[in-house]
């Protein structure tokens, strides 16, 4: 099995989602599952890979504003399409391919992954957006 776990550089990746991914990768590290963490909107100057605790990590930098469109949805669609294109170039073992998405805004990424690979896409709901409105930044 080849498991690609998607993370994003944002507040949740330092707390709940990040802790979940760290615990999941630690629990699966000694299994027969090939694990790769794909860090989207990374704070890196360029695409890079590294091994952290025997787990491969891809860091894909955040979106560079494109002068051709100012529409955020279009910009994210282009970013996700490019991420999937990059993965298609570098994923060699395509058997038992699973992509795990951990952020609610990833519907377009899921669609692009399903169009590009014979795979399963798993989406984990860690929180609801409305919860921040009610519970975040209490006085």
Rosetta silent file (secondary structure, phi, psi, omega in degrees, C-alpha in Angstrom):
SEQUENCE: XXXXXXXXXXXXXXXXXXXXXXXXXXXXXXXXXXXXXXXXXXXXXXXXXXXXXXXXXXXXXXXXXXXXXXXXXXXXXXXXXXXXXXXXXXXXXXXXXXXXXXXXXXXXXXXXXXXXXXXXXXXXXXXXXXXXXXXXXXX
SCORE:     score description
SCORE:     0.000 S_00000001
   1 L     0.000  141.985  178.394    0.000    0.000    0.000 S_00000001
   2 E  -120.578  112.038 -174.708    1.172    3.521   -0.816 S_00000001
   3 E  -110.641  120.966  176.180   -0.287    6.191    1.461 S_00000001
   4 E  -110.235  115.893 -177.265    0.074    9.888    0.684 S_00000001
   5 E  -103.584  120.574 -178.611   -1.051   12.071    3.595 S_00000001
   6 E   -91.976  131.863  175.939   -1.759   15.699    2.725 S_00000001
   7 E  -124.117  165.876  174.171   -0.982   18.437    5.207 S_00000001
   8 E  -134.980  142.949  177.314   -1.063   22.213    4.851 S_00000001
   9 L   -76.592   99.050  178.906    1.166   24.821    6.429 S_00000001
  10 L  -164.807  178.217 -173.782   -1.358   26.595    8.613 S_00000001
  11 H   -53.544  -43.304 -178.625   -2.451   26.800   12.240 S_00000001
  12 H   -63.124  -26.849 -179.474   -4.088   23.364   12.279 S_00000001
  13 H   -73.700  -15.704  176.374   -0.899   21.680   11.121 S_00000001
  14 H   -89.952  -22.941 -174.267    0.799   22.794   14.330 S_00000001
  15 L  -115.749 -110.413 -171.377   -1.988   21.586   16.625 S_00000001
  16 H   -57.715  -56.882 -177.081   -4.810   19.112   15.977 S_00000001
  17 H   -65.261  -42.510  179.076   -4.203   18.063   12.377 S_00000001
  18 H   -62.099  -43.032  177.924   -0.432   18.111   12.812 S_00000001
  19 H   -63.890  -41.268  177.711   -0.616   15.995   15.973 S_00000001
  20 H   -59.310  -47.272 -178.540   -2.942   13.572   14.173 S_00000001
  21 H   -65.963  -40.921  177.730   -0.512   13.215   11.251 S_00000001
  22 H   -61.983  -43.881  179.997    2.496   12.779   13.581 S_00000001
  23 H   -67.321  -41.756  179.848    0.663   10.068   15.559 S_00000001
  24 H   -63.208  -47.582 -179.213   -0.601    8.326   12.409 S_00000001
  25 H   -66.242  -36.623  177.324    2.824    8.230   10.748 S_00000001
  26 H   -64.582  -40.752 -179.248    4.476    7.038   13.988 S_00000001
  27 H   -68.846  -33.134 -176.303    1.908    4.239   14.319 S_00000001
  28 H   -95.681   -6.312 -171.991    2.296    3.129   10.677 S_00000001
  29 L   -55.771  -40.325 -176.943    6.055    3.640   10.339 S_00000001
  30 L   -93.659   11.498  178.074    6.995   -0.004   10.987 S_00000001
  31 L   -87.417 -178.120  178.068    4.167   -1.437    8.863 S_00000001
  32 L   -88.266   13.355 -179.141    4.426   -2.538    5.256 S_00000001
  33 L   -89.505  128.528  173.266    2.767    0.714    4.160 S_00000001
  34 E   -81.700  122.037 -174.089    4.870    3.173    2.159 S_00000001
  35 E  -115.079  138.099  173.404    4.098    6.591    3.653 S_00000001
  36 E  -139.263  130.751  175.495    4.666   10.046    2.227 S_00000001
  37 E   -99.762  125.244  179.240    3.481   13.315    3.780 S_00000001
  38 E  -105.738  111.488 -176.756    2.737   16.022    1.206 S_00000001
  39 E   -95.299  105.870 -179.843    2.958   19.462    2.803 S_00000001
  40 E   -85.468  160.871 -175.605    0.943   21.941    0.729 S_00000001
  41 E    43.909   44.577 -177.079    1.373   25.733    0.838 S_00000001
  42 E   -69.041  149.906  177.043    4.757   25.092    2.445 S_00000001
  43 L   -87.838   53.541  179.103    6.926   27.929    3.687 S_00000001
  44 L  -120.140  151.262 -179.100    9.799   26.824    1.466 S_00000001
  45 L   -73.868  -17.697 -177.978   11.336   28.772   -1.419 S_00000001
  46 L  -156.414  169.906  177.116   11.003   25.777   -3.785 S_00000001
  47 L   -66.245  132.730  176.502    9.711   22.227   -4.001 S_00000001
  48 E  -149.856  158.771  176.511   11.817   19.932   -1.876 S_00000001
  49 E  -123.892  153.653  175.954   11.761   16.487   -0.313 S_00000001
  50 E  -157.841  160.616  174.251   13.294   15.209    2.889 S_00000001
  51 E   -99.890  125.988  175.599   13.186   12.236    5.238 S_00000001
  52 E  -125.166  117.140 -178.359   11.856   12.993    8.727 S_00000001
  53 L    51.547   44.590  177.184   11.835   10.055   11.166 S_00000001
  54 L    67.777   15.395  176.724   12.081    7.627    8.237 S_00000001
  55 E  -114.919  131.253  177.805    9.005    9.142    6.537 S_00000001
  56 E   -75.009  134.362  178.714    9.339   10.897    3.189 S_00000001
  57 E  -124.209  132.980  172.166    8.010   14.466    3.152 S_00000001
  58 E  -106.063  132.955  175.704    7.285   16.622    0.122 S_00000001
  59 E  -114.686  116.854 -179.156    7.146   20.383    0.638 S_00000001
  60 E  -115.086  115.595 -173.488    5.287   22.229   -2.112 S_00000001
  61 E   -58.527  159.970  179.928    5.408   26.037   -1.755 S_00000001
  62 L   -65.896  167.137 -176.592    2.351   28.191   -1.472 S_00000001
  63 L   -61.459  133.645  171.666    0.631   29.685   -4.467 S_00000001
  64 L   -92.819  124.125 -178.008    2.477   32.418   -6.280 S_00000001
  65 L   -53.292  131.632 -178.383   -0.073   35.030   -7.350 S_00000001
  66 L  -101.860  128.948 -178.026   -0.777   34.712  -11.027 S_00000001
  67 L   -69.683  -15.933 -177.490   -1.399   37.905  -12.961 S_00000001
  68 L   -78.381  -21.451  179.804   -3.818   36.100  -15.295 S_00000001
  69 L  -145.880  141.383  175.152   -6.472   35.546  -12.615 S_00000001
  70 L  -110.736    3.424  179.934   -7.426   37.177   -9.364 S_00000001
  71 L   -79.427  119.044 -177.864  -10.100   34.604   -8.594 S_00000001
  72 H   -60.122  -42.697 -179.669   -9.046   32.580   -5.507 S_00000001
  73 H   -61.123  -42.831  177.966  -10.989   29.473   -6.571 S_00000001
  74 H   -64.851  -40.499  179.982   -9.311   29.478   -9.986 S_00000001
  75 H   -63.178  -43.494  177.926   -5.902   30.014   -8.390 S_00000001
  76 H   -66.629  -37.937  177.422   -6.413   27.079   -6.023 S_00000001
  77 H   -60.278  -42.805  177.219   -7.655   24.894   -8.897 S_00000001
  78 H   -64.389  -42.174  179.019   -4.442   25.668  -10.800 S_00000001
  79 H   -60.970  -49.538 -179.598   -2.331   24.968   -7.704 S_00000001
  80 H   -63.650  -39.100  177.375   -4.006   21.594   -7.081 S_00000001
  81 H   -60.918  -41.821  179.087   -3.722   20.655  -10.761 S_00000001
  82 H   -68.601  -36.711  176.521    0.003   21.411  -10.630 S_00000001
  83 H   -61.364  -45.800 -179.476    0.433   19.414   -7.407 S_00000001
  84 H   -66.485  -38.593  176.170   -1.200   16.391   -9.045 S_00000001
  85 H   -59.095  -45.210  178.597    0.919   16.851  -12.173 S_00000001
  86 H   -61.195  -44.408  178.647    4.038   16.809   -9.999 S_00000001
  87 H   -63.109  -39.810  178.283    2.856   13.684   -8.196 S_00000001
  88 H   -59.849  -34.656  178.828    2.149   11.933  -11.514 S_00000001
  89 H   -70.839  -30.082 -169.303    5.761   12.555  -12.514 S_00000001
  90 H  -111.808  -15.691  177.394    7.234   11.180   -9.292 S_00000001
  91 L   -82.647  112.242 -178.746    4.960    8.410   -8.000 S_00000001
  92 L   -90.399  -44.087 -179.440    6.445    5.242   -9.440 S_00000001
  93 L   -91.463  105.925 -175.422    4.549    2.567   -7.495 S_00000001
  94 L  -102.885   11.420  177.971    0.881    3.137   -8.277 S_00000001
  95 L   -80.863  142.593  177.359   -0.461   -0.078   -6.738 S_00000001
  96 L    46.494   56.160 -175.750   -2.831    0.241   -3.780 S_00000001
  97 E   -91.259  123.839  178.962   -2.619    4.023   -3.909 S_00000001
  98 E  -127.705  131.907  174.948   -4.416    5.971   -1.172 S_00000001
  99 E  -112.804  124.753  178.722   -4.482    9.752   -0.763 S_00000001
 100 E  -108.615  120.541 -179.850   -5.601   11.069    2.613 S_00000001
 101 E  -101.688  140.507 -173.577   -6.833   14.671    2.695 S_00000001
 102 L  -123.833    9.008  179.093   -7.004   16.504    6.017 S_00000001
 103 L  -132.377  140.235 -170.720   -8.468   19.914    5.214 S_00000001
 104 L   -62.824  -25.658 -175.999  -12.038   20.698    4.279 S_00000001
 105 L   -84.152   18.783 -171.394  -11.141   22.885    1.273 S_00000001
 106 L   -97.736   17.636 -177.674   -9.634   19.946   -0.633 S_00000001
 107 H   -59.688  -43.606 -179.639  -12.567   18.941   -2.870 S_00000001
 108 H   -65.760  -37.492  176.414  -10.828   20.156   -6.050 S_00000001
 109 H   -63.572  -43.640  178.139   -7.643   18.305   -5.053 S_00000001
 110 H   -59.033  -43.624  178.792   -9.666   15.108   -4.512 S_00000001
 111 H   -61.622  -45.564  179.574  -11.229   15.516   -7.954 S_00000001
 112 H   -63.397  -40.819  179.039   -7.839   16.028   -9.618 S_00000001
 113 H   -63.673  -44.017 -179.777   -6.375   12.979   -7.813 S_00000001
 114 H   -65.615  -33.421  178.548   -9.286   10.751   -8.876 S_00000001
 115 H   -73.461  -27.650 -173.729   -8.936   11.925  -12.486 S_00000001
 116 H   -95.539  -26.214 -173.096   -5.182   11.278  -12.558 S_00000001
 117 L  -130.420  153.853  167.041   -4.799    8.017  -10.604 S_00000001
 118 L   -86.666   95.608 -168.249   -6.525    4.696  -10.032 S_00000001
 119 E  -148.816  173.665  168.548   -6.733    5.385   -6.304 S_00000001
 120 E  -111.579  142.290  176.485   -8.802    5.782   -3.200 S_00000001
 121 E  -118.876  124.520  178.909   -9.222    9.222   -1.641 S_00000001
 122 E  -113.426  130.836  177.848   -9.954    9.452    2.064 S_00000001
 123 E  -116.133  125.694 -179.574  -10.992   12.754    3.610 S_00000001
 124 L  -104.092  126.179  177.783  -10.726   13.190    7.372 S_00000001
 125 L   -91.972  109.328 -179.632  -12.904   15.849    9.013 S_00000001
 126 L   -94.063  -23.331 -177.546  -10.895   17.294   11.897 S_00000001
 127 L  -162.608  168.182  174.270  -13.061   20.346   12.507 S_00000001
 128 L  -114.337  138.459 -178.444  -15.954   22.370   11.153 S_00000001
 129 H   -56.719  -36.058 -178.464  -15.430   25.899    9.912 S_00000001
 130 H   -66.953  -21.673  179.855  -18.378   27.205   11.894 S_00000001
 131 H   -63.476  -33.760  178.652  -16.682   26.060   15.105 S_00000001
 132 H   -66.079  -35.428  179.719  -14.077   28.799   14.788 S_00000001
 133 H   -65.099  -38.141 -176.604  -16.814   31.417   14.640 S_00000001
 134 H   -83.852  -43.206 -168.601  -18.349   30.149   17.863 S_00000001
 135 H  -107.654  -14.395 -174.669  -15.337   29.018   19.886 S_00000001
 136 L   -83.359  145.212  174.932  -12.265   30.836   18.570 S_00000001
 137 L    55.306   48.382  177.747  -10.840   33.979   20.179 S_00000001
 138 L   -67.259  145.026  179.881  -13.180   34.063   23.133 S_00000001
 139 L   -68.627    0.000    0.000  -12.934   37.287   25.252 S_00000001
